[in-house]
């Protein structure tokens, strides 16, 4: 399940990148922030742009596919 979110809803989030994003293309990464019940995702190159918000169960289903990438 993906939830709609706005920058107002997520203004006080603490964002972080993966520890794997320290290579030559460090600006090509997504950032995540967590809240109880929601995982927020944004593009690290456009921090004021659109964001996605996932239910924890949807995020948990996605992560194994991303790891294989």
ABEGO torsion letter per residue (X at the ends): XBBBBBAAAAAABBBBBBAAAABABAABBBBBBBBBGBBBBBBAABAABBBBBBBAAAAAAAAAAAAAX
